[in-house]
Amino acid sequence: MASDTNLNADEQRLAELGYKQELNRTWSGFSNFAISFSIISILAGCFTTFAVGWNNGGPMAIFWGWPLVSVFILVIGFCMSELVSAFPTSGGIYWWASKLGGAKAGFYTGWLNLIGLLAICASVAYGCATFLDLTLDTWSTSWASHYSLTRVFLLFLGVLVLAALANIFSSHLLAVINNVSVWWHVAGATAVVLILLLVPDHHSSFHTIATTKVNNTGFFGGHTGGAGFFLYVLPLAAILTQYTITGYDASAHLSEETKDAADGAAKGIWRSIFYSAIGGWILLICFLLAVQNVDGVTTKGGAVDAIFGQALTTNWHALVLAISAAGQFFCTVACMTSCTRMLFAFSRDGAVPGHRYWRTLNANRVPVYSVLLTVVIALILTAPALIKVDIGGAPVPVAFFAVVSIGVVGLYLAFAIPIYLRWRAGDNFKPGNWTIGSKYKWMAPIAVAEIVITSIIALLPTSIGGVPWKDGFAMKYVNYTIIVVPVALLVLWIWWHVSVKNWFTGPKTTIDMTPEQAAAD
């Protein structure tokens, strides 16, 4: 291959890492930033998981918790930006772990990352379907006479199919969609902020939203004071931020399709986190300022739609929901892109059963079977959402929040492994164009500690009905993250020791040239 073509800088670096250029490298640095910004999607996470913050601490937890957790996530992002600059491959997190810690580290990292991406894709698509249903129900009295889990699930299927078609059609179309998505999120979030500030006749004070506490979990008698509230209930609110600001590893997974990836992908990660953190906090504050009746929101399960119903007229209410639903669709498309690129890269190295299918590219150089598999798994993972669950008299999507938690645990544990390995490598690590320098010495351990703590939080029961030794326990209330993640890790552990360790050697090269040849070409 070295004699057949002249490689540009991106292709040379990819060849040094062992891969030939298979995917279309048509994405700009802005497009790379755009997909991570779209996946973070403050129009998705801030809307769909608002109830997590409200039920587990209330306005106070959201007002103070968002910026606090965001700072830690930005530290994680800086560590990952340095890694993608050094290793700009579609395998991303998995490749980094393999390079720094060997095949076993890469195997576990890859699977955690893949599980997390599949769960995130499923959760965002389901959230989009929910808000689409709410939009239509608010705008049209003839849409439905009552809330239907079956109807929302069918909409969920439709959202997945449309996102799959967008992904299969072409890589160039995806770049265009994600560029549009950035401006939709900026303009849409701005519009929502202005509506919530200008339309309601009454607003809460900053003092009120900074001090009002809510415990809608059933734990500790619903009290909002004492050790139980501050050490158990309040930390659960961190999942609102941790879930919303995630998926930025997409910048790494799309690095083989990005021009000047060593710089563009690195900036795509930390910039998407930074701007989303600021925009998300402003948006959430406006939600809280628009609250007319705290108890009214609480009795409706902490859903953000309850705030809009209190504060806005029908048309303004429906417009806000529509803006969010469209943003969530853009987010679904971007999530599916990131997930399928990870599946493609992991399959390229033979780590996924049926890998020959998942690494196959169609005429548009898109991993089409990976897209279809993502749709099927998303449907299976979210199927428990068809089971009706009422908490406090209001329908609460416990299954949706469980899928959210699975995504958080899977992705962030996958992030932690290469960050830890980079910290362990110390000054032996060779950085790329973008680096945090000696700051890794304190950033990396802080990042890993934050991930471990929030992953434990994500495994905890979110409702007293999900605690086995409590009265009223039922499986439909269970945060099944505590089942899915440990079982998945156990299966991976058995599979590794029984079979995988005998044949899996980590990333495989797809190019028949040495790094020296690639660099000299």
C-alpha positions, -999 to +999 in steps of 0.1 A: +000+000+000+029+024+007+038+023-030+003+028-042-006+061-026+007+091-008-007+093+027-018+126+042-010+133+079-042+117+092-037+085+071+000+083+081-009+085+118-037+059+113-012+036+095+013+040+124-015+027+146-020-002+123-051+006+102-057+016+066-082+043+059-115+025+053-141+051+065-147+084+047-126+111+063-149+140+055-157+154+089-143+188+100-132+196+135-166+214+140-185+183+128-165+162+153-174+187+181-210+187+168-216+150+173-205+150+209-224+182+216-255+165+200-251+134+220-247+153+253-278+172+241-291+194+269-325+193+251-325+155+259-309+148+292-320+180+310-356+172+300-358+134+302-339+129+335-350+161+352-371+139+375-340+122+388-328+154+402-362+166+414-372+134+432-338+130+449-332+164+464-354+188+445-345+223+432-316+225+456-300+193+443-304+205+407-292+241+413-260+232+431-254+196+419-252+204+382-222+227+382-204+207+409-207+174+389-199+192+356-165+203+369-155+167+376-168+156+342-147+183+325-117+169+343-126+135+329-129+151+294-095+167+296-079+133+304-098+118+274-088+146+251-052+139+257-057+102+250-076+107+217-049+131+205-023+104+210-045+076+196-071+089+171-088+057+161-125+046+159-119+021+186-112+050+209-114+041+245-110+004+238-079+010+217-063+033+244-068+006+271-053-021+249-023+001+240-016+011+276-028-020+295-028-050+272-055-072+256-074-080+288-078-043+297-089-036+261-114-064+261-132-053+293-130-016+283-144-023+249-174-043+262-182-018+289-180+010+263-203-009+239-228-018+266-229+019+277-233+031+242-261+007+234-280+018+266-275+055+259-288+050+224-319+032+237-326+057+265-323+088+242-346+072+216-372+063+243-370+098+257-375+112+222-406+090+218-420+101+252-416+138+244-430+134+209-461+117+225-464+146+250-460+171+223-488+156+202-510+151+233-506+187+243-511+202+209-541+180+198-570+169+220-577+141+195-542+125+197-550+103+227-574+100+256-548+087+281-511+079+284-502+046+268-469+027+273-477+007+242-482+038+221-449+053+234-431+021+227-443+021+191-431+057+187-398+045+202-396+019+174-403+045+148-376+069+162-351+040+160-360+031+124-357+068+113-324+072+131-311+039+115-321+051+080-303+084+085-272+065+096-273+040+068-278+066+040-244+083+041-216+095+063-218+130+046-255+133+055-247+125+091-221+153+093-247+177+079-273+165+104-249+170+133-239+204+121-276+214+120-281+198+154-256+221+170-275+252+159-308+236+168-296+229+203-282+265+206-313+282+191-338+257+207-323+260+242-322+298+239-359+298+228-369+276+257-350+299+281-367+330+268-401+314+268-397+303+305-384+337+315-409+359+296-442+340+294-451+329+330-468+355+352-448+343+383-413+331+389-396+315+419-368+334+435-331+323+433-332+319+470-362+295+467-347+273+441-313+272+458-328+260+491-360+240+484-355+203+491-377+173+479-375+136+488-400+118+465-383+084+468-401+069+497-368+065+516-365+078+551-401+087+554-398+114+527-378+135+551-355+162+536-330+163+565-307+140+584-279+117+573-301+094+552-312+123+530-278+138+525-258+106+522-282+085+502-311+104+485-292+136+475-263+118+458-288+100+435-294+134+419-259+133+404-272+109+377-290+139+361-257+155+353-237+124+348-262+110+323-268+143+304-231+150+300-220+117+285-214+102+251-187+127+243-165+097+235-182+100+201-154+125+191-130+096+196-151+070+177-155+094+148-118+103+147-110+081+117-136+102+098-123+136+111-097+158+094-067+167+116-081+143+142-053+145+167-063+181+173-100+183+162-112+152+181-094+163+213-110+197+212-143+181+203-144+162+236-136+190+261-154+218+243-186+198+240-185+192+278-177+228+286-205+244+265-231+218+274-223+223+311-230+261+309-260+258+286-275+230+307-272+249+339-289+280+324-317+258+311-323+240+344-323+272+363-351+285+340-370+252+346-368+258+383-376+295+381-408+286+362-421+263+390-455+276+402-462+248+427-435+225+441-460+200+454-477+199+421-445+189+403-437+163+431-471+146+428-465+141+391-432+122+397-409+152+392-415+153+355-404+186+338-436+185+318-455+193+350-436+226+352-445+236+317-482+227+324-482+250+354-464+279+339-473+280+302-504+282+280-511+253+257-494+266+226-462+277+245-462+244+264-464+224+232-437+245+215-413+238+243-420+201+241-416+201+203-382+218+205-370+192+230-384+163+210-366+174+178-333+179+197-337+144+211-341+130+176-309+146+165-293+132+197-306+097+188-291+098+153-257+109+168-258+082+195-265+056+169-236+068+148-212+067+178-224+032+189-221+017+154-186+031+149-175+015+182-192-018+173-174-016+139-140-010+154-144-036+181-156-061+155-127-052+132-105-067+159-127-099+163-139-092+198-177-094+191-195-126+182-205-124+145-179-098+140-177-104+102-212-089+099-208-060+122-176-048+105-191-050+070-195-017+052-221-009+026-217+010-007-217+043+013-189+029+036-213+027+066-214-004+089-250-012+080-254-044+100-240-027+131-268-001+127-294-029+125-280-047+156-281-015+176-318-011+168-326-047+179-306-045+212-321-011+220-356-026+217-347-056+239-330-034+265-360-011+268-388-037+266-394-036+305-407+000+299-439-017+287-446-026+324-467+001+341-452+016+373-469+042+394-451+060+422-471+084+443-500+080+420-480+092+389-466+070+361-428+068+365-406+053+338-384+032+362-372+010+333-361+041+314-341+054+344-326+019+347-314+020+311-300+055+318-280+041+348-267+012+327-255+037+301-238+058+328-221+029+345-210+012+312-196+044+296-179+059+326-162+027+338-149+023+303-135+058+305-119+051+339-097+022+327-076+040+301-074+072+322-060+051+351-036+033+327-024+066+314-018+079+349+001+047+357+022+051+326+034+085+339+060+103+318+065+072+296+032+081+279+039+099+245+012+126+241-002+138+208-007+174+196-031+182+224-019+175+260-026+184+296+011+181+304+020+173+340-016+181+352-024+144+345-008+136+379-038+151+397-065+151+370-064+114+363-069+102+400-097+127+405-114+115+373-112+078+383-124+085+419-155+105+405-163+077+381-162+050+408-184+070+432-211+079+406-211+043+393-219+030+427-246+056+430-261+045+397-265+009+410-286+020+440-324+015+443-342+047+433-375+038+449-383+021+482-405-003+462-373-016+446-357-027+479-362-065+484-366-063+522-392-035+522-430-038+522-445-034+487-414-047+469-419-056+433-395-063+404-411-035+383-397-010+408-362-023+407-333-003+392-322-033+372-288-018+366-277-037+397-286-069+377-275-061+342-240-047+349-228-074+374-242-102+352-226-087+321-192-085+340-196-120+352-203-133+317-173-114+303-151-128+331-161-164+324-158-159+286-124-144+290-110-172+311-127-200+292-120-188+257-111-153+248-077-152+265-066-180+241-072-161+209-078-124+216-047-103+213-062-068+212-063-045+182-054-061+149-036-043+121-054-039+088-024-025+069+007-043+057+033-017+065+054-008+094+050+024+114+084+035+100+072+029+064+040+048+071+059+078+086+084+079+058+059+076+030 
